[in-house]
Amino acid sequence: MRNLLCIFFVVILSSGCKNSVLQDDVLQKSRKESNQVVKDISEIRLFLENQEKAGRLHGTVLIADGDTILLREAYGFRDLELSEKHTVFGKIGLASLPKMLTAISIMQLETQGKIDIDAPINFYLKDVENKNWKDISIKELLSHTSGLGFYWDYASYDDSYGLDDLYKLIKESDTDPREQGIFNYSNNGYIVLGKIIEEVANMSYEQYIEQNILSPLNMHNTEIGLPDGNSYTSTIDDLLKLSRGLRNYQLLKKKTLMKMTTKQSEEDYGLGFRLAFKGKSKVYGHPGGWSEGDSGLGIASALDIINDKYTAIILTNRNPRVGGAKARQFIINYLANN
């Protein structure tokens, strides 16, 4: 049993592992010298090393300029006893980061003409009987303006829960949504989106993600979890492939990605993407995190794309309150302003 915390910041961790061997030929090419001038990120390196020395970084970090890797390191330890160091190949939990994958799936189906995101939920889910749900649109689920909440507000979370279990629980419990049209971050909404994907695509959520996102991008080290991101794990190398797939429009058309990375409410959030604006720079991606009770373990993760050029990936296995938010923001601010 775990006490989940939904957060919008991410911790970075790394270890002394400086192994530069990559697992994929495509990624190996990105390590070769290019004709472009390589950005000086020595300040970022120093900052991360100091965070590690202070015990505030435990995980892996990757920074890339396009497909050219500028930094790929592991910091700190996997365990609280500080006996097992992180490596750059390690799989780490993602928490809410894969909400992007669920949103991408919905928008792929929209592009194929199989979904109208302005349509109400019950157009696709015939078992929805609650009158308070019937005018909630798919777009509102994507943008967290549906009024639905969090399933752990009324139930102890159980790792054995599957998508069907959570969907049933949400239908029975979240019967009086909050005000629609107002941003209210909701994991329930993404569980419902997962069921819509299954109904429209006529396959399981896991099958859809595997066939339409992971396999096309050769993301072989990512384990699929629930549509709200829980139980997913991945590596920094796999997430760079996801970044490339977005930046090169392999997964979505350019106009679709632009729509998804446009603010949909008063909050800096689009359709499945968290947004940030730093002067003239635009950042899109998604963080995630949860804490395992009072222990130091948890998850704080993030994938951020800055100006469709730089990628910053941070995966940690520590309670987000340990720190790390400063590291993520330091990287984003440096890349956006230099």
N, C-alpha and C positions, 0 to 999 in steps of 0.2 A: 504494500500500500504506500502511496506516495502523496505528499501534499504538493499539488501542482501550483506554480505561480506563473501567470502570463505576464511577460514583461516586454518592453521594447528596447532593451539595450543588451549588449553582448560583451562577454568577457573574452580575452585572448590569452591563450597559454601556449607555451612552447617548451621544449626541452633542449638539452645540449646536443641532441642528435643533429648532425650537420650533413646527413646523407643526401647527396644530390642526385641519386639514381631515380629516374622516373619509371612508372609502370606502363607507360603507353607511348608508342612511337610518335604520335602526334604531339604529345607533350614534350618529348625529347627534342623535337625540332624547335620548340619555343625557347629552349635553352641556348641554341646556337646564336652566334653573333648576327645581328641584323644591321641594316644600313642606317637605322635610326639612332639618334643619340639616346643612350640609356639614362633614365632619370636618376639623379642622385637621391637615394633614400637612406643615407647614412644616419640622418637624425632619427628616422623611424627605427632603424636597427638598434641604435643606442637606447632609445626609449624602451623598446621591448626587452632588451637585455637587462635594463635596470628594473623593469617590472618583474622579470623572472627572479632576479636576485632578491627582491623584496617579498617574494612568495606570492605575488599577485597574478602570475601567468602560468597556467597549466593546460597546455593543449598545443594546437598547431595553427600556423598562420601562413597564408600565401598572398602575395601581392604581385599583380601582373600589369604590364603596359601592353594592351592588346593581348596577344598570345605570348609575349616575351615575359618570362618570369623574372621578377626583380628580387623576390625574397620567397623562400620556401623553407620554413624552419619549424622545429618542435621545441617546446619550452616546458620545463617543469615535469611534474610526475602524474602518473595515472591514478595512484592510490594516495590515501591520506597519510600512510606511513612513510611516504617518500622513498619507496624502495624500487619502483618500476618507472623508468622514464618514458615519457611520450616519444613516439617516433612519427615522422611525416607520413608514414603509411597507415597509421592507426585510424580505425573507424570510431567516430564519436557521435553521440546523439545530436539531433538537429532541432528538437522542440518545434517551434512554430515556423521555422524557415521553409519547410515544404508546402506551406499554404500556397506558395508561388506555383508549385506543381499542380495542385488541385485547380487553381485559377487558370493556369495555362491550358489544362485539359478542357475546362468549360469553354474557353475561348476558341480552342481548336474545333470543338463541336459546333460552336456558333458559326465559324468560318465555313464549315461544311453544310450549313443550313439545317442542322439537326436541333439547334437550340436557339430560342429567342430570349436573350437575357432580360428583356423587359417583361416577359411573360411571368405569371404567378407560379408559385411552387406547385400548386395542385394541377397545373396543366401537364406536368410530367410525373408527379407522384400522386397516383389516384387514391392512395390510402390516407391522404391528409383530410381529416374531417373537421379539425378545429377551425371554426369560422374566423378566429383571430389570426390564423396563418394564411388564409386563402388569398389575401391581397399582397402578401410579401413576394417581391420579385426576386429572380435570380441575381439581378444586378445589385439589389440591396444585400443579399447574402455575401456577394463578392466584396462589397465595399464596407461591410460591417455597419450597415445602417438599417438592418432588418428588425432590430429590437429584440432579437434572441440573445440569450446569455451564455453561461458556462455550465456544462453538465456537472462539474465538481462542486457547484454551489449547493446541490441538493443530493449528491450521492458520493460516497467514498469511492475514489477511483480504484479500479481493479485491472491489473495488467491483462487479465484474461478476456476483457471486453473486446469484442470485435465490432465492426462497423454496424452490423444489424442490431447488436445489443445496445449500442449507444443511440442509434437512431430511434429505436423503440422507447428507450428511457427518456430521450429528449421529447418525443411526441407526447408521452404521458405526463411529463413534469413541467416542461416549458410552455404552458398553455396560455399564459398571459404576457405576451411580448411587451417590452418597453416601447417607448415612442419610436415609431418608424421615421426614417429620414435623418435621424440624429446619430452621429458616430458613436458606437458602443461596441468595442471589440468583442467578438463572439466566436468561440470555438464551436458552439452548437451550429452556427450557420454553415461552417465548413464540413461538419458531419453530414448535414442535409445535402450540401453540394456533392459530396461523395456518392450519396444514394442516387442523385439525379444523373451523375455520370454513368452509374451502373445501369439505370433504367434506359437511358438514351443509347448507350453504346452496346447494350446487351452483352455485357461481360463484367467481371468483377473489377472493382476499383484497382486492385493490384495488377490485374492483367492489362488494364488500359494504360496505367503509368509505365509498365514495363515495355509494352509494345509501341507506345507513341512518344515516350520521352527518354527513358533510360537506354533502351537498345539502340535507337537512332544516334544517340550521342556517345555510345560505348561507355556508359556509366555502369561498369560491371561491379563496382565496389560500394554500391548504394543499396541498402535494404529498405524496402517499402514498409511504411507504417500506416497510420490512419490518415484520413483526409485533412485533419487539423494539424498534422505534423507529428503527433505523438508516435513514438517507437521507431521512427525513421533513424537510420544511421548512415554516415557517409564519410568520405575522405576529402581533404582539400583538393586533391587532383581531380576527383570526380566533379566537384563543384566548379572547378575551373572549366571543365567541359560544359557544364550547364551555362556558365557565363558566356562562353563562346557561342553556344547554341542560341542564346538570346541575342547577343550582339550581331551575329551573322544572319539572324532571321531564319534559322533552321527550323525552329519550333512554331513561330508565329510570323505573320506578315508584319512589315514595318508599321503600317497604320494601326494594326491591332495592338502591337506592343505600345505604341504611342498612346492609344486610348487607355490601356491598362495602367500606364504610368502618368496619368493625368489625375489631379485631385478630384475626388467625387463628393467631398463634404468639407466641413470646416477643418477637419483633421488633415494632416499631410499623409493621406492614404489614397491609393487608386483602386484598382480592381485586383486585389491579391498582392499588391506591392506597397511596401512602406516607402515614402518619399522624403527627401530632404533637399533644401535649396540653400546653397552656400554662395552668396553673391551671384555670379553668373553661372555657377556650376549646379548641375542637377544630379542627384544621387537617387538610385532606385535599387530595391532588393528586398530583403526581409531578415529581421533578427528573430531570435526566439530564446526562451529560457524557462527553466523551472528549478525548484530547489527540493531536495530530498529531506524534508523535515528540518531539523536543526543541525544536521550533519553538514560538512563542508562540500559534499558532493552535489551534483546537479548538472545542468546544462546551460551554457550561454554560447550561442552561435550566431553567425551572421554572414550573409553574402551581400556585398554592396558593389554596385557598378557606378562609377563616377564619370559623367560626361560621355558615356558609351565608349570609354577608352580604358580606364583603369578598373581593375577588379581587386577587391579586398575581401579575403575570406578568413574568418576566425572561427575555430571550433574549440570549445573548452568543456571540461567535465567537472566544473566547480559551480557551487551555489553562486548565482549572479551577484549576490551581495558581497562576495569576496572582493570584488573590484572589477577591473577589466573594461568597464564602460569607458574609462578614460583612454584606454589603449585604442579601442575602436574609433572613438571620436578623434583622437590624435591622428590616426591614419587617414581618416576621411578628410579632416580639415587640411592636413598637409597636401594630400593629392588634389584636393579641390582648389587650393589657394596658391600652389606653386607650379 
